[in-house]
């Protein structure tokens, strides 16, 4: 049994030796073997440390031979080749870290999104603020304008009043003016009016504020007459209205009236007074 | 030559290549470009084409590195076979044949050595001399299979000697190298 085992061992050693000496390891290192031979060599290398050591020696020898016959490539090749590999390296990195890269995109995207979101919100807020401010200013302007118009109107009214008062004051101050009260006739018992008359300036004014007479309709007007030398002289027509009553109204001139009278005539006035429509009258006291 | 070259142990380099580290790429180039290029340009001869093949070789090494297994052999053995196969493929491609119709391939090795500045590293000075100690019939077979990409069958045809003799001479040549190098 023992001798048999030794025989097998010897046989094995012989096999390994024969295998090594066959030169197949050299061809294996040179890549000059069939796929079957390749498998056989790899199996032997796994099984027998001696084969593995022999293979390593062959490899080192040929490697040294290659180094001894090395040819340095041109300097520029180094960068060219390394760049092509680093490009691949970057590709590989991108590929293997796909998830991370995708995450990065999202991470990059998020702040950008937020920025535009905030910028948009800020713009909207600014726009709304501007509109509110603009509306306020516009509103104030409108109010100011209205106030201005109101004040202008008031001013106008005041100046008108002042003008009237000046006029009235002028008339009443003017010593040449005589103020004559015209009393209501039987047609208008409670009525009356005031006429101011200046014989020097031959001016006749009616104080519209003191016109105590009913409003005339659209078809009729009051007509002022003066009796001069027994004959009625037309001094013009006037209206009694609530709208416009703050005035001294100047009538036509007259030289030497004895009586002032007012009749109600058709609109535009009549050539001769309608005596039964006499509303007020007053005699001039010279 | 002016640049500081990166050098790692084979184990470190293999590990760095497995981890796809950038430094591994630089070390790989600095450590092996000249010896691989020596093989490539002796087979391909044309300089521009040789440079292309060198680049293809590094790209292939980089891309198919996962298929390298240290159990099956040394890193350089694996790489030089890639370089040799790519060189032979290029040489046999139709375009290249047309392009180099008149290129005489007979004395590649001598031609290359005359044309280019092969590297004379101080540590290899002795080796260079020892290589010259190979018997001419050993050197011619070794150069045919190693630097011209011949299979041993093609080399037997080329030299007109039996296959068995080719194998023996090849083995003897490598044993001679081992005596000198290892």
HADDOCK unambig.tbl for C-alpha pairs under 7 A between the chains (distance, minus, plus):
assign (segid A and resid 23 and name CA) (segid B and resid 167 and name CA) 5.86 0.50 0.50
assign (segid A and resid 23 and name CA) (segid B and resid 168 and name CA) 6.66 0.50 0.50
assign (segid A and resid 23 and name CA) (segid B and resid 171 and name CA) 5.68 0.50 0.50
assign (segid A and resid 26 and name CA) (segid B and resid 171 and name CA) 6.54 0.50 0.50
assign (segid A and resid 29 and name CA) (segid B and resid 77 and name CA) 6.29 0.50 0.50
assign (segid A and resid 30 and name CA) (segid B and resid 81 and name CA) 6.87 0.50 0.50
assign (segid A and resid 31 and name CA) (segid B and resid 81 and name CA) 6.19 0.50 0.50
assign (segid A and resid 32 and name CA) (segid B and resid 151 and name CA) 5.94 0.50 0.50
assign (segid A and resid 42 and name CA) (segid B and resid 72 and name CA) 6.38 0.50 0.50
assign (segid A and resid 58 and name CA) (segid B and resid 174 and name CA) 6.75 0.50 0.50
assign (segid A and resid 59 and name CA) (segid B and resid 74 and name CA) 6.89 0.50 0.50
assign (segid A and resid 59 and name CA) (segid B and resid 77 and name CA) 6.45 0.50 0.50
assign (segid A and resid 61 and name CA) (segid B and resid 174 and name CA) 6.57 0.50 0.50
assign (segid A and resid 61 and name CA) (segid B and resid 177 and name CA) 5.72 0.50 0.50
assign (segid A and resid 61 and name CA) (segid B and resid 178 and name CA) 5.09 0.50 0.50
assign (segid A and resid 61 and name CA) (segid B and resid 181 and name CA) 6.27 0.50 0.50
assign (segid A and resid 61 and name CA) (segid B and resid 182 and name CA) 6.91 0.50 0.50
assign (segid A and resid 63 and name CA) (segid B and resid 76 and name CA) 6.72 0.50 0.50
assign (segid A and resid 64 and name CA) (segid B and resid 181 and name CA) 6.71 0.50 0.50
assign (segid A and resid 66 and name CA) (segid B and resid 35 and name CA) 5.34 0.50 0.50
assign (segid A and resid 67 and name CA) (segid B and resid 35 and name CA) 4.95 0.50 0.50
assign (segid A and resid 68 and name CA) (segid B and resid 124 and name CA) 6.14 0.50 0.50
assign (segid A and resid 68 and name CA) (segid B and resid 127 and name CA) 6.53 0.50 0.50
assign (segid A and resid 68 and name CA) (segid B and resid 128 and name CA) 6.09 0.50 0.50
assign (segid A and resid 69 and name CA) (segid B and resid 35 and name CA) 6.79 0.50 0.50
assign (segid A and resid 69 and name CA) (segid B and resid 38 and name CA) 6.02 0.50 0.50
assign (segid A and resid 69 and name CA) (segid B and resid 118 and name CA) 6.76 0.50 0.50
assign (segid A and resid 70 and name CA) (segid B and resid 34 and name CA) 4.94 0.50 0.50
assign (segid A and resid 70 and name CA) (segid B and resid 35 and name CA) 4.04 0.50 0.50
assign (segid A and resid 70 and name CA) (segid B and resid 37 and name CA) 6.77 0.50 0.50
assign (segid A and resid 70 and name CA) (segid B and resid 38 and name CA) 4.44 0.50 0.50
assign (segid A and resid 70 and name CA) (segid B and resid 118 and name CA) 6.06 0.50 0.50
assign (segid A and resid 70 and name CA) (segid B and resid 119 and name CA) 5.74 0.50 0.50
assign (segid A and resid 71 and name CA) (segid B and resid 34 and name CA) 4.88 0.50 0.50
assign (segid A and resid 71 and name CA) (segid B and resid 35 and name CA) 6.29 0.50 0.50
assign (segid A and resid 71 and name CA) (segid B and resid 37 and name CA) 5.79 0.50 0.50
assign (segid A and resid 71 and name CA) (segid B and resid 38 and name CA) 4.40 0.50 0.50
assign (segid A and resid 71 and name CA) (segid B and resid 117 and name CA) 6.82 0.50 0.50
assign (segid A and resid 71 and name CA) (segid B and resid 118 and name CA) 4.60 0.50 0.50
assign (segid A and resid 71 and name CA) (segid B and resid 119 and name CA) 5.65 0.50 0.50
assign (segid A and resid 72 and name CA) (segid B and resid 34 and name CA) 4.44 0.50 0.50
assign (segid A and resid 72 and name CA) (segid B and resid 37 and name CA) 6.96 0.50 0.50
assign (segid A and resid 72 and name CA) (segid B and resid 118 and name CA) 6.62 0.50 0.50
assign (segid A and resid 72 and name CA) (segid B and resid 119 and name CA) 6.28 0.50 0.50
assign (segid A and resid 73 and name CA) (segid B and resid 34 and name CA) 6.18 0.50 0.50
assign (segid A and resid 73 and name CA) (segid B and resid 37 and name CA) 6.57 0.50 0.50
assign (segid A and resid 81 and name CA) (segid B and resid 55 and name CA) 5.54 0.50 0.50
assign (segid A and resid 82 and name CA) (segid B and resid 25 and name CA) 6.94 0.50 0.50
assign (segid A and resid 82 and name CA) (segid B and resid 26 and name CA) 6.86 0.50 0.50
assign (segid A and resid 85 and name CA) (segid B and resid 59 and name CA) 6.27 0.50 0.50
